[in-house]
């Protein structure tokens, strides 16, 4: 009987200790997550944006907003989510919702000021000038000494002027939303980076050009090896006094690291290394993409569908990359591009037969993400990336 009493006393003690242990690990996990989100999370999101991985950036910002222990960082994450929705995904209503969350949940944070101003900008972009005007006026009243006080005044005046020029619905509907000469669009593909030395080959002459003046600065009948001298480029040990130059050839292709490419190249030097960017018309770019993303012996219609998705994706990302030195990478970070040596007759035909075709929704390009395998099922984008996209 006595031993039974002892056992009954030990059991709740054991459970209590177990609960304490679980609580300890939960606290440790939360601390680890918070540390990641506050520092690494923002850096990861910025890298995603730089690589055109916009939905991944949204997902990471959402993690920060949920798990961070820092009041201002949670607000900033929601602000950046809204900014990503508006700038990169054209999801203006989703952006406004996130900005509203910042202002309601974190009214005393620095992000709330930006959220109010950004709301006005998004509404202006949507041609909702009356609402935009009201938000800009609200910003000026609430933040009379705010960093964007002067900008808010300018945009408020512009919105007010636009309010008297609003077109009738039928007039708006008659304006084409998407019109572009797709075939002539140049895609800038990062094919090599973090290099100390780069050697270019061609069957014909190789010419180097100043990308700013467009003047030829060097010509060679043989290989050209690029190195760095400080932050400037040197070609075959000749200092160019440029951190960037264009490389063209008289031949059909140009070779980098035993890989041949159509189009021309940009060689770029930064403080640490060299990068190579292939500048190529989108249809020729797709010659090197489609057989790397889908076996060229697959059905013709499947290859054509893959081509249209790849073309749409490349053009969408390009539209968001004007301030960057390149549009896409040649790896799975964007979509795999193998250059001239990857081209196949079947996939080239799929490109030619769908020339210029893209996927749009409400007259705008969609973010045409695709995957290598699905297990036979697809999923709604909002359940994967927290972004409700077409």
Secondary structure, 3 states (H helix, E strand, C coil): CHHHHHHHHHHHHHHHHHHHHHHHHHHHHHHHHHHHHHHHHHHHHHHHHHCCCHHHHHHHHHHHHHHCCCHHHHHHHHHHHHHHHHHCCCCHHHHHHHHHHHHHHCCCCHHHHHHHHHHHHHHHHCCCHHHHHHHHHHHHHHCCCCCCHHHHHHHHHHHHHHHCCCCCHHHHHCCCCCCCCHHHCEEEEEEEEEECCEEEECCCCEEEECCCCCCEEEEECCCEEEEEECCEEEECCEECCCCEEEEEECCCCEEECCEEECCEEEEEECCCCEEEEEEEEHHHHHHHHHHHHCCCCCCHHHHHHHHHHHHHHHHHHHHCCCCCCCCEECCCCCCCCCCHHHCCHHHHHHHHHCCCCCCEECCEECCCCCCCCCCCCCCCHHHHHCCCCC
